[in-house]
């Protein structure tokens, strides 16, 4: 099944009893959307993109990383002023202690 037609035909046969029409493209879109829901490192996102046949993460973002207007507005509503943490007022001793802990 090396051709696009063969893959599409295989999907159609495998999904013939499904109430929804599932295509290779819609499956790829679902896989890419799942990637976006997970907290992944840059390297993990790259591996995920390569696993769905893209040379790099940019291709996945370009074709599958689109946000609907509703989702975009929902995300922007989550970014509110009251979610910003106030700056920490640490003494020099506390800063040194934190740096030492970090460097262990």
N, C-alpha and C positions, 0 to 999 in steps of 0.2 A: 504494500500500500504506500508507494512512494509519491503518488500524485495527489494533488489537492482534491480532485474529483473522488478518488478512492477514499480519502479520509472523510470527506463530506458524506459520502454514501454510507460509510461505516457508522458515522454518528447518527444518520437518519435511521439506520436499521436498529442500532442499539437503543435509540430513544423513541421507537415507534409507538410504544404504549404510554409514553409520557404526555401529560396534558399540555405541556409547554414545548415549543419548538426549540431544540437545543442544537446549536451549530458549533463547529470548532472555534469560530470567532467568539461566540457568546461564552463558551467554556473558558477561553483565554481571558476574556474580560472578567469573568467571575474569579479566576485565579489571581489576576492582577489586583482586583478589588480586595480580595482577602489579604494580599500582601500589604496593602495600604492600611488595613485595620490592625496590623500587628506592629509592635514596637521592635523594629529590627535595626541592627547595625548597618552601616553603609555596605559592608562586605556581604552581609546576609541578603540585603536587598538586591545587590548585584548578582549573587548566586541565584536568587529567586527569578530574576529577569532572564538570566542565561538558561535557566531550566525550562522556561516557556519559549525558548528559541530566539531570544533577542540578544544581540551582541553586547548591549550595554543597557544600563538602567534608564538612560535618557529616552531610548526608544519606547520602553514600557510606559514611562511617564507621558510621552508625547501622545501615544495612541490610547492608553487606558487610564491615565491618571486624571482625567477630567472630572470636575465637580459639577453637580447640578446646582442651579441657583439656590434651591431650597437647602441643600447641604452646605453650600458656601455661607449662606446667611446664618444657618445653625451654628457653624464653627465660629463665625465672627461674633455671634452673641455670647459665646463662651469666653471670648477674650474681653474681659471687663476690667475696669480700673481697680475694682476691689480685689481682684485676684493677684495683683502685684504685691509681692512681699515687701515690707518696709526694709530699708537697709539696716544691716546689723551695726550696732555701735559697740565694737569690741575694743578692749584695751590692747595695748601693744603686747602685753604678756599673753593674752588669750590668742592673739594672732600668731605669735611665735609657737605656742603650744599646738595650735591647729596645723601650722606648717610642719612641725616636727612629727605629728601624727601622720600627716600625708606622706612624708618622706620615709617612713618606716618601711 
